[in-house]
């Protein structure tokens, strides 16, 4: 497995939304709601209608604890910055299909391992300039597509934009 991507020393703090935030969001909701794909046509699969397993509202609940951390350090999350996203797949086919999906949405692939990690998953790490306050719908798309391909969207992290702690 490859080492984590190194960041320049000038970045002081990384804030992450991942499995813990997802677990908090789903626990708060009880169960994930499904939204039929006509609302999100880019998620339709050739085999039929895909469904979003989380809605932008669900993703608000997953992402908001991270934005709260940003605000605590004086970052309102409105400034676009590089956001790193993570997903994992049990097969090369799922990983490759997801890579094509994220590339079509304007992401840059940062790392795509061809060897499985210790959980037997193939990771793909990708990034894009985004504003943390405006990514709920996008993380819903990313999560739904990962699930539809048999994988898992594991969340995002970003650098703190300088501010004063609150």
C-alpha positions, 0 to 999 in steps of 0.5 A: 500500500502506498504511503499517505499523500504528503502535504506542504508544511505550510498547512496547519490543520486538516479537517476530515469528514469520513466514516465517523461523520457518516455514522453520526449522520445515519444514526441521527436519521435512523435510516437512509432515505432513497431518492429515485434517480430521475432527480439525479439523472447522472447516477442512472446505470445501464442496468436500470434506475439507481437510487441515491442511498443518501440525500443532500440532507443526509450529507448535510448531517455528515458534513456539518460536524466538519464545517463546525470544526472549521468554524471553531478555527475561524474558517467559515468554509465559504472560501473554495480550496482543494478538497480531498475525497476518498473511496474504496472498492472491492474490485478493479472494475468498480474502482475503474468505473468510479474513476471515470465517474469522478473524472467526468465531474472535474476531479483530479485523481490523486492516487489509485492503488492497484493493490488491495489495502488490509481490508481487501479494498482498492482505494481511490483518492481524488480532489477538486477545488470546492467550498466546504459549505457547498458540497452536500449535494456533491457528496451525496452523488459521490456516495450514491455512485460508490454504493451503486458500484459496490464500493464505499465513499469514505468522506473528505478532508480539507485544509483550514483557511486561516482565521481566528479560533472562536 
